Amino acid sequence: MEHYGIPTGGGLTSGISALKYLPFKDRIANWAVSNQKFLAKGYTDYYEFLRRVKIDIGISLVTHTQRKIIKGGIIDEFGRIMKFEEYEGDGTIITAYHGGYLKNFEEYESWIRPDPHEPKRLAAYLAGKEVQEQMNNEILSVPAIGGMMEPSWEAFGFERFSRILGHPKQAKKVFDDNGELALELTKILADHGAELILIWDDYGFKNGPFMSPKSFRTYVFPWLKRICVEAHKRGSKILLHSDGDLMLLFDDIVDCGVDALNPIEPTTANPEYDIFKLKEKYGDKITFVGNISPVMLAEGTISEIEDYSKKLIQELAPGGGYIFSSGHSINPAITVDRWEAVMRVREKYGTYPIQAS
Amino acid sequence: MIIELDVDNIASAVQNQLDACVDPFTVLEALTKGMDEVGRRYETNEYFLAELVLAGETMKEAFAILKPHLTTSNADARTQIIAATVRGDNHDIGKNILSTMLLSAGIDVIDLGMDCPADKIVQAVKGSGAKVVALSCLLTMTMREISTVDKALRDAGLRDDVKLIVGGAPLNMAIAKELGADDYGADAIDGVRRIKALLEV
């Protein structure tokens, strides 16, 4: 952030340091994430940083808040153990998943579920919007909510979750709880004018879906469809984030009515999971967001990065339906010069009408 | 029962077999056949990751009952390998399922856990004489750790005695080789196959 003139130490880092010394830290942290003014202050630096890096979309975190502060991290409201880690290369603080807090279904049933109507949800969204407006809408603030798959398995860890999945009634309860939460939040956010809502989920990994397409059709997609219907009724659009090879789920995702899908992971094991082939097949039904390979960004040459970025814009952007973005994340292994190479390509080739290759 | 993923009842079923004086190795063979079938179903998209992991959980339940009954001499004959998730990386689904699949394939795993520093791996190789080190890494920013482990094994004079196989989201065979690994497993099933080949078992 220093490179872009944003002082570091104002956000997560100082928050973590301060919490170590504060009494009533859970209560103070809960106040902080429920207070629109306090949240807006945090978003100001974050969105300003995005503006300087030339990223157009920032998120406001409507779910995933802490339930309990633990040594080196938090247990979030879904029951995920999240720890703050420092990347050795440049000291970046990363929040990393360290397993599920809930050991079994009995523990799940006694866990207090996140309430969609808590004031902090709307406060987070409105804080993001407030900063967006202060910045003359140069950044689009997109509220992010947990989806059905990731919060379901990460509350337990995958091994314990697989046991839950072996008991259909238990599995249905867990997925339904997360579906109900996401649906209610979608309605609340859309009712308050959110143009785009990010369903922050993960359906798969490099070798395919986390569970069978049949299980997705039983537990996840009925909710996803309802979420899309309710969003569309209110004039909002749905952006779904899911890593992994989603080939076996793609038709379902499109049929549910998802408007845009991120990040079209470029390093899956499936050569058919290729953004150029997918755009050809589904380009009139869904918007594609992403695909600049994080591996290439970290390890490739600048000219490889430039060539691929140019190819994405020139082949996918004509006619619309493509948002230029990372194929997973801009992680700390990616140096500033590499990111700036991507942005140079965007500036040169990313304005309509798109120049042919 | 492995194929049916009956995690709740496998332990009692194994106990019943043992109580009926069925040879523990016959029970183990049946379990292994079950895991092989699960692996086949995974590769043909009948089963997916959740089923593969649940089969692993089922196998673990069975093995906990069975292990004390497998005689010492035969247990000693089992080959050992080392598995770890590289330093800075806290993802273990892939490593854990590989470990369970290896268990059923007759290969014991010294599991060094997640976020594992290279020197701990070197010490484990020295201490165990393991011929294979399997490394998992999910993050682009941690994949360079594979080279660190490769170098640490070289510096310790152990690299010629041990094969390094890797797996994880940002990797493929070319990147794996470039980072100093000998082999790359595309998934847990492929990993087991390749580790067996590296061990020549």
Chai-1 contact restraints between the chains, C-beta under 6 A:
chainA,res_idxA,chainB,res_idxB,connection_type,confidence,min_distance_angstrom,max_distance_angstrom,comment,restraint_id
A,A96,B,N90,contact,1.0,0.0,6.0,A-B,restraint_1
A,H98,B,N90,contact,1.0,0.0,6.0,A-B,restraint_2
A,F158,B,V53,contact,1.0,0.0,6.0,A-B,restraint_3
A,F158,B,I93,contact,1.0,0.0,6.0,A-B,restraint_4
A,E159,B,V53,contact,1.0,0.0,6.0,A-B,restraint_5
A,E159,B,E57,contact,1.0,0.0,6.0,A-B,restraint_6
A,S162,B,A50,contact,1.0,0.0,6.0,A-B,restraint_7
A,S162,B,V53,contact,1.0,0.0,6.0,A-B,restraint_8
A,S162,B,L54,contact,1.0,0.0,6.0,A-B,restraint_9
A,R163,B,V7,contact,1.0,0.0,6.0,A-B,restraint_10
A,R163,B,E57,contact,1.0,0.0,6.0,A-B,restraint_11
A,L165,B,A50,contact,1.0,0.0,6.0,A-B,restraint_12
A,G166,B,L5,contact,1.0,0.0,6.0,A-B,restraint_13
A,G166,B,V7,contact,1.0,0.0,6.0,A-B,restraint_14
A,G166,B,L54,contact,1.0,0.0,6.0,A-B,restraint_15
A,K206,B,A169,contact,1.0,0.0,6.0,A-B,restraint_16
A,N207,B,D187,contact,1.0,0.0,6.0,A-B,restraint_17
A,P209,B,F48,contact,1.0,0.0,6.0,A-B,restraint_18
A,F210,B,L49,contact,1.0,0.0,6.0,A-B,restraint_19
A,M211,B,F48,contact,1.0,0.0,6.0,A-B,restraint_20
A,M211,B,A50,contact,1.0,0.0,6.0,A-B,restraint_21
A,S212,B,F48,contact,1.0,0.0,6.0,A-B,restraint_22
A,T267,B,P170,contact,1.0,0.0,6.0,A-B,restraint_23
A,A269,B,A186,contact,1.0,0.0,6.0,A-B,restraint_24
A,P294,B,T140,contact,1.0,0.0,6.0,A-B,restraint_25
A,V295,B,T140,contact,1.0,0.0,6.0,A-B,restraint_26
A,V295,B,P170,contact,1.0,0.0,6.0,A-B,restraint_27
A,A298,B,T140,contact,1.0,0.0,6.0,A-B,restraint_28
A,N331,B,T140,contact,1.0,0.0,6.0,A-B,restraint_29
A,N331,B,M141,contact,1.0,0.0,6.0,A-B,restraint_30
A,P332,B,M141,contact,1.0,0.0,6.0,A-B,restraint_31
A,A333,B,T140,contact,1.0,0.0,6.0,A-B,restraint_32
A,A333,B,M141,contact,1.0,0.0,6.0,A-B,restraint_33
